[in-house]
């Protein structure tokens, strides 16, 4: 049971419009529980929408890079809720294989699947930031070989954003979406 109950339909007209903006067109399921909880505070939800939508829909990182980073951040945060949402929808569309998605949940993610040097650098950066809140010079140099400065800035924000989302979902005790991918056991 979540600590704050998601809103349930019927929604007030303004909430219905706002939730509609958060979901991709043509989706057949209810808006995500996370979005419905956030709309208990519409002002906060509105502020969060700008950054979240910008990172997902208008970012400079290729979709596959973004989804590898999101999968790794949410896996390291033990956020089955958000990992499952992305693993069921955006990650496969971006080109991640089931093997690669499973690998993001393993302690040795950077070597447990066939990753490109670019993707290995991304995974190692997520791990270093999660472990120490810093990047070593060697991790930074590896990223610089593959990313432009604007992409590097976006990457750091993306990692921090999905850490925040993981804290939110975990802190609220959100249950996995029924259609979401299941977080691999062990």
TORMAR-506767 format. One record per residue: residue number from 0; x, y, z negated of N, C-alpha, C in turn. Coordinates in Angstrom, 1 decimal. Example, Ala and Ser with C-alpha at 12.3 -4.5 7.8 and 13.67 -1.06 7.14 Angstrom:
BEGIN
   doba      n_x      n_y      n_z     ca_x     ca_y     ca_z      c_x      c_y      c_z
      0     13.2     -5.7     -7.8     12.3     -4.5     -7.8     13.2     -3.3     -7.8
      1     12.8     -2.2     -7.1     13.7     -1.1     -7.1     12.9      0.0     -7.9
END
This chain:
BEGIN
   doba      n_x      n_y      n_z     ca_x     ca_y     ca_z      c_x      c_y      c_z
      0      0.8     -1.2      0.0      0.0      0.0      0.0      0.9      1.2      0.0
      1      0.7      2.2      1.0      1.5      3.4      1.0      1.2      4.3     -0.2
      2      2.2      5.0     -0.6      2.1      5.9     -1.7      1.1      7.1     -1.4
      3      1.1      7.5     -0.2      0.1      8.5      0.3     -0.6      7.9      1.4
      4     -1.9      7.8      1.3     -2.7      7.1      2.3     -2.8      7.9      3.6
      5     -2.5      7.3      4.7     -2.7      8.0      6.0     -4.1      8.4      6.2
      6     -4.3      9.6      6.9     -5.6     10.0      7.3     -6.3      8.9      8.1
      7     -7.6      8.9      8.0     -8.4      7.9      8.8     -9.4      8.6      9.6
      8     -9.8      8.1     10.8    -10.8      8.8     11.6    -12.2      8.7     10.8
      9    -13.1      9.6     11.1    -12.9     10.7     12.1    -12.1     11.8     11.5
     10    -11.3     12.4     12.4    -10.4     13.5     12.0    -11.1     14.8     12.3
     11    -10.7     15.8     11.5    -11.1     17.2     11.8    -10.6     17.5     13.2
     12    -11.3     18.4     13.9    -10.9     18.7     15.3     -9.4     19.2     15.4
     13     -8.9     20.0     14.5     -7.6     20.5     14.6     -6.6     19.4     14.3
     14     -6.9     18.5     13.4     -6.0     17.3     13.2     -6.0     16.4     14.3
     15     -7.2     16.2     14.9     -7.3     15.3     16.1     -6.5     15.8     17.2
     16     -6.5     17.1     17.5     -5.7     17.7     18.5     -4.2     17.6     18.2
     17     -3.8     17.8     17.0     -2.4     17.7     16.6     -1.9     16.3     16.7
     18     -2.7     15.3     16.2     -2.3     13.9     16.3     -2.2     13.5     17.8
     19     -3.0     14.0     18.6     -3.0     13.7     20.1     -1.7     14.2     20.7
     20     -1.1     15.3     20.2      0.1     15.8     20.7      1.3     14.9     20.3
     21      1.2     14.2     19.2      2.3     13.4     18.7      2.3     12.0     19.4
     22      1.3     11.6     20.1      1.2     10.3     20.7      1.4     10.4     22.2
     23      2.1      9.4     22.8      2.2      9.5     24.3      0.8      9.3     24.9
     24      0.6      9.8     26.1     -0.7      9.6     26.8     -1.0      8.2     27.1
     25     -2.2      7.8     27.0     -2.6      6.5     27.3     -2.4      5.4     26.3
     26     -1.9      5.7     25.1     -1.7      4.8     24.1     -3.0      4.3     23.5
     27     -3.1      3.0     23.4     -4.4      2.4     23.0     -4.6      2.2     21.5
     28     -3.5      2.5     20.7     -3.7      2.3     19.3     -3.8      3.6     18.6
     29     -4.2      3.5     17.3     -4.3      4.7     16.4     -3.0      5.4     16.3
     30     -3.0      6.7     16.1     -1.7      7.4     15.9     -1.0      6.7     14.7
     31      0.3      6.8     14.8      1.2      6.1     13.8      0.8      6.6     12.4
     32      0.9      5.6     11.5      0.7      5.9     10.0      1.5      7.0      9.5
     33      2.8      7.1     10.0      3.7      8.2      9.6      3.1      9.5     10.0
     34      2.6      9.6     11.2      2.0     10.9     11.6      0.8     11.2     10.9
     35      0.0     10.2     10.6     -1.3     10.5      9.8     -1.0     10.9      8.4
     36      0.1     10.4      7.8      0.4     10.8      6.5      0.9     12.3      6.5
     37      1.8     12.5      7.5      2.4     13.9      7.6      1.3     14.9      7.8
     38      0.2     14.6      8.4     -0.9     15.5      8.6     -1.7     15.8      7.4
     39     -1.3     15.2      6.3     -1.9     15.6      5.0     -1.3     17.0      4.6
     40     -0.2     17.3      5.3      0.4     18.7      5.1      0.6     19.2      6.6
     41     -0.4     19.7      7.2     -0.3     20.1      8.6      0.8     21.1      8.9
     42      1.1     22.0      8.0      2.2     22.9      8.3      3.5     22.2      8.4
     43      3.8     21.3      7.4      5.0     20.5      7.5      5.1     19.7      8.8
     44      4.0     19.0      9.1      3.9     18.2     10.3      4.2     19.0     11.6
     45      3.7     20.2     11.6      3.9     21.1     12.8      5.4     21.5     12.9
     46      6.1     21.7     11.8      7.5     22.1     11.8      8.3     20.9     12.2
     47      7.9     19.7     11.7      8.7     18.5     12.1      8.5     18.1     13.5
     48      7.3     18.4     14.1      7.0     18.0     15.5      8.0     18.6     16.4
     49      8.3     19.9     16.2      9.2     20.5     17.2     10.5     19.8     17.3
     50     11.1     19.5     16.2     12.4     18.8     16.3     12.3     17.4     16.8
     51     11.3     16.6     16.3     11.2     15.2     16.7     10.8     15.1     18.2
     52      9.9     15.9     18.6      9.5     15.9     20.1     10.7     16.3     20.9
     53     11.4     17.3     20.5     12.6     17.8     21.2     13.7     16.7     21.4
     54     13.9     16.0     20.3     15.0     14.9     20.4     14.5     13.8     21.3
     55     13.2     13.4     21.2     12.7     12.3     22.0     12.5     12.6     23.4
     56     11.9     13.8     23.7     11.5     14.1     25.0     12.3     15.0     25.8
     57     13.2     15.8     25.2     13.9     16.8     25.9     15.4     16.8     25.5
     58     15.9     15.7     25.0     17.3     15.7     24.6     18.3     15.5     25.8
     59     19.6     15.7     25.4     20.6     15.6     26.4     21.2     14.2     26.5
     60     21.0     13.4     25.4     21.5     12.1     25.4     20.7     11.2     26.3
     61     21.3     10.2     27.0     20.5      9.2     27.7     19.6      8.5     26.8
     62     18.4      8.1     27.3     17.5      7.4     26.4     18.1      6.1     25.7
     63     18.9      5.4     26.4     19.5      4.2     25.8     20.4      4.6     24.7
     64     21.2      5.6     24.8     22.0      6.1     23.7     21.2      6.5     22.5
     65     20.1      7.3     22.8     19.2      7.7     21.7     18.6      6.5     21.0
     66     18.2      5.5     21.7     17.5      4.4     21.0     18.5      3.5     20.3
     67     19.7      3.4     20.8     20.7      2.6     20.1     21.0      3.3     18.7
     68     21.2      4.6     18.8     21.4      5.4     17.5     20.2      5.2     16.6
     69     19.0      5.4     17.1     17.8      5.3     16.2     17.7      3.9     15.6
     70     17.9      2.9     16.4     17.9      1.5     15.9     18.9      1.3     14.8
     71     20.1      1.8     15.0     21.2      1.6     14.0     20.9      2.4     12.7
     72     20.5      3.6     12.9     20.3      4.4     11.7     19.1      3.8     10.9
     73     18.0      3.4     11.5     16.9      2.9     10.8     17.2      1.5     10.2
     74     18.0      0.7     10.9     18.4     -0.6     10.4     19.3     -0.4      9.2
     75     20.3      0.5      9.2     21.1      0.7      8.1     20.4      1.3      6.9
     76     19.3      2.0      7.2     18.4      2.5      6.1     17.4      1.5      5.6
     77     17.4      0.3      6.2     16.4     -0.7      5.9     15.0     -0.2      6.1
     78     14.8      0.6      7.1     13.5      1.1      7.4     12.8      0.3      8.5
     79     12.2     -0.8      8.1     11.6     -1.7      9.0     10.4     -1.0      9.8
     80      9.8      0.0      9.1      8.7      0.7      9.8      9.2      1.4     11.0
     81     10.2      2.3     10.9     10.6      3.0     12.1     11.4      2.2     13.1
     82     12.2      1.3     12.6     12.9      0.4     13.5     11.9     -0.4     14.4
     83     10.8     -0.9     13.7      9.8     -1.7     14.5      9.1     -0.9     15.5
     84      8.8      0.4     15.2      8.1      1.2     16.2      8.9      1.4     17.4
     85     10.2      1.8     17.2     11.1      2.0     18.4     11.4      0.7     19.1
     86     11.6     -0.4     18.3     12.0     -1.7     19.0     10.8     -2.2     19.8
     87      9.6     -1.9     19.5      8.5     -2.3     20.2      8.1     -1.5     21.4
     88      8.6     -0.2     21.4      8.1      0.7     22.5      9.3      1.4     23.2
     89      9.9      2.3     22.6     10.9      3.1     23.3     12.2      2.4     23.6
     90     12.7      1.6     22.7     14.0      0.9     23.0     13.9      0.0     24.2
     91     12.9     -0.9     24.4     12.9     -1.7     25.6     12.8     -0.8     26.9
     92     12.0      0.2     26.8     11.9      1.1     28.0     13.2      1.8     28.3
     93     14.0      2.0     27.3     15.3      2.6     27.5     16.3      1.6     28.0
     94     16.0      0.3     28.0     17.0     -0.7     28.5     17.6     -1.5     27.4
     95     17.3     -1.4     26.2     17.9     -2.3     25.2     17.3     -3.7     25.3
     96     18.1     -4.7     25.2     17.7     -6.1     25.3     17.3     -6.5     23.8
     97     16.5     -7.6     23.7     16.2     -8.1     22.4     17.5     -8.5     21.6
     98     18.5     -9.0     22.3     19.8     -9.3     21.6     20.4     -8.0     21.1
     99     20.4     -7.0     21.8     21.0     -5.7     21.4     20.2     -5.1     20.2
    100     18.9     -5.2     20.3     18.1     -4.7     19.2     18.4     -5.5     17.9
    101     18.5     -6.8     18.0     18.8     -7.6     16.8     20.2     -7.2     16.3
    102     21.1     -7.0     17.2     22.5     -6.7     16.8     22.5     -5.4     15.9
    103     21.6     -4.4     16.2     21.7     -3.2     15.4     21.3     -3.4     14.0
    104     20.8     -4.6     13.6     20.4     -4.9     12.2     21.6     -5.6     11.5
    105     22.6     -6.0     12.2     23.7     -6.8     11.6     24.8     -5.8     11.0
    106     25.5     -6.3     10.0     26.5     -5.4      9.4     27.6     -5.1     10.5
    107     27.9     -6.1     11.4     28.9     -5.9     12.4     28.3     -5.5     13.7
    108     27.4     -4.6     13.7     26.6     -4.2     14.9     27.5     -3.8     16.1
    109     28.6     -3.1     15.9     29.4     -2.7     17.0     30.1     -3.8     17.7
    110     30.2     -5.0     17.1     30.9     -6.1     17.8     30.0     -7.3     18.0
    111     28.7     -7.2     17.6     27.9     -8.4     17.6     27.0     -8.5     18.8
    112     27.2     -7.6     19.8     26.5     -7.7     21.1     27.4     -7.1     22.1
    113     27.1     -7.4     23.4     28.0     -6.8     24.5     27.6     -5.3     24.7
    114     28.4     -4.5     24.0     28.2     -3.0     24.1     29.2     -2.4     25.0
    115     28.9     -1.4     25.7     29.9     -0.6     26.4     30.7      0.1     25.4
    116     31.9      0.6     25.9     32.7      1.4     25.0     32.0      2.7     24.4
    117     31.2      3.3     25.3     30.4      4.4     24.8     29.4      4.0     23.7
    118     28.7      2.9     23.9     27.8      2.5     22.8     28.5      2.0     21.6
    119     29.6      1.4     21.7     30.4      1.0     20.5     30.8      2.3     19.7
    120     31.2      3.3     20.4     31.6      4.6     19.8     30.4      5.1     19.0
    121     29.2      5.1     19.6     28.0      5.6     19.0     27.7      4.8     17.7
    122     27.7      3.5     17.8     27.4      2.6     16.6     28.4      2.9     15.5
    123     29.7      3.0     15.9     30.7      3.2     14.8     30.5      4.6     14.2
    124     30.1      5.6     15.0     29.8      6.9     14.4     28.7      6.8     13.4
    125     27.6      6.2     13.8     26.5      6.0     12.8     27.0      5.4     11.5
    126     27.7      4.3     11.7     28.2      3.6     10.5     29.1      4.4      9.6
    127     30.0      5.2     10.2     30.9      6.0      9.4     30.1      7.1      8.7
    128     29.2      7.8      9.4     28.4      8.8      8.8     27.6      8.2      7.7
    129     27.0      7.1      7.9     26.2      6.5      6.8     27.1      6.1      5.6
    130     28.3      5.6      5.9     29.1      5.2      4.8     29.8      6.3      4.0
    131     30.1      7.4      4.7     31.0      8.5      4.1     30.4      9.9      4.3
    132     29.4     10.1      5.1     28.9     11.4      5.5     29.9     12.2      6.2
    133     30.9     11.5      6.8     31.9     12.2      7.6     32.3     11.3      8.8
    134     33.0     11.9      9.7     33.6     11.1     10.9     35.1     11.2     10.8
    135     35.8     10.1     10.9     37.2     10.1     11.1     37.6     10.8     12.4
    136     38.8     11.2     12.5     39.3     11.8     13.8     39.2     10.7     14.9
    137     39.5      9.5     14.6     39.4      8.5     15.6     38.0      8.2     16.1
    138     37.0      8.3     15.2     35.6      8.2     15.6     35.2      9.3     16.5
    139     35.6     10.5     16.1     35.3     11.7     16.8     35.9     11.7     18.2
    140     37.2     11.3     18.3     37.9     11.2     19.6     37.2     10.2     20.5
    141     36.7      9.1     19.9     36.0      8.0     20.7     34.7      8.6     21.3
    142     34.0      9.4     20.5     32.8     10.1     21.0     33.1     11.1     22.1
    143     34.2     11.9     21.9     34.6     12.9     22.8     34.9     12.3     24.2
    144     35.4     11.1     24.2     35.7     10.5     25.5     34.4     10.2     26.3
    145     33.3     10.2     25.7     32.0      9.8     26.3     31.0     10.9     26.3
    146     31.1     11.9     25.5     30.0     12.9     25.4     30.6     14.3     25.5
    147     29.7     15.1     26.1     30.0     16.6     26.1     29.7     17.2     24.7
    148     30.2     18.4     24.5     29.9     19.0     23.2     28.5     19.1     22.8
    149     27.6     19.6     23.8     26.2     19.7     23.5     25.6     18.4     23.1
    150     26.0     17.3     23.7     25.5     16.0     23.4     26.0     15.6     22.0
    151     27.2     15.9     21.6     27.8     15.6     20.3     27.0     16.3     19.2
    152     26.6     17.5     19.4     25.8     18.3     18.5     24.4     17.6     18.3
    153     23.8     17.2     19.5     22.5     16.5     19.4     22.7     15.2     18.7
    154     23.7     14.5     19.0     23.9     13.2     18.3     24.0     13.3     16.8
    155     24.7     14.3     16.3     24.7     14.5     14.8     23.4     14.8     14.3
    156     22.6     15.6     15.0     21.3     16.0     14.5     20.4     14.7     14.6
    157     20.5     14.0     15.7     19.7     12.8     15.8     19.9     11.8     14.7
    158     21.2     11.6     14.4     21.5     10.6     13.3     20.9     11.1     12.0
    159     21.1     12.4     11.7     20.5     13.0     10.4     19.0     13.0     10.4
    160     18.4     13.2     11.6     16.9     13.2     11.7     16.3     11.9     11.4
    161     16.9     10.8     12.0     16.3      9.5     11.7     16.7      9.0     10.4
    162     17.7      9.5      9.7     17.9      9.2      8.3     16.8      9.8      7.5
    163     16.5     11.0      7.8     15.4     11.7      7.1     14.0     10.9      7.3
    164     13.8     10.6      8.6     12.5      9.8      8.9     12.5      8.5      8.1
    165     13.7      7.8      8.0     13.8      6.6      7.3     13.5      6.8      5.8
    166     14.1      7.9      5.2     13.8      8.2      3.8     12.3      8.4      3.6
    167     11.7      9.1      4.5     10.3      9.4      4.4      9.4      8.2      4.5
    168      9.6      7.3      5.5      8.9      6.1      5.6      9.1      5.1      4.5
    169     10.4      5.0      4.0     10.7      4.1      2.9     10.1      4.7      1.6
    170     10.3      6.0      1.4      9.8      6.6      0.2      8.3      6.5      0.1
    171      7.6      6.5      1.2      6.1      6.4      1.2      5.6      5.0      1.1
    172      6.6      4.0      1.3      6.2      2.6      1.3      5.3      2.3      2.5
    173      5.6      2.9      3.6      4.7      2.7      4.8      4.9      1.2      5.3
    174      3.7      0.6      5.5      3.7     -0.8      6.0      4.0     -0.7      7.5
    175      4.6     -1.8      8.0      4.9     -1.8      9.5      3.7     -1.7     10.3
    176      3.8     -1.0     11.4      2.6     -0.9     12.3      2.3     -2.4     12.8
    177      1.0     -2.7     12.9      0.6     -4.1     13.3      1.2     -4.5     14.7
    178      1.4     -3.6     15.6      1.9     -3.8     16.9      3.4     -3.7     17.0
    179      4.0     -3.2     15.9      5.5     -3.0     15.9      6.3     -4.3     15.9
    180      7.5     -4.2     16.4      8.4     -5.3     16.3      8.7     -5.6     14.9
    181      8.9     -6.8     14.6      9.3     -7.2     13.2     10.8     -7.1     13.0
    182     11.2     -6.6     11.9     12.6     -6.4     11.5     13.1     -7.8     11.3
    183     14.3     -8.1     11.9     14.8     -9.5     11.7     15.2     -9.8     10.3
    184     14.9    -11.0      9.9     15.2    -11.4      8.5     16.7    -11.8      8.4
    185     17.3    -11.4      7.4     18.7    -11.8      7.1     19.6    -11.5      8.2
END
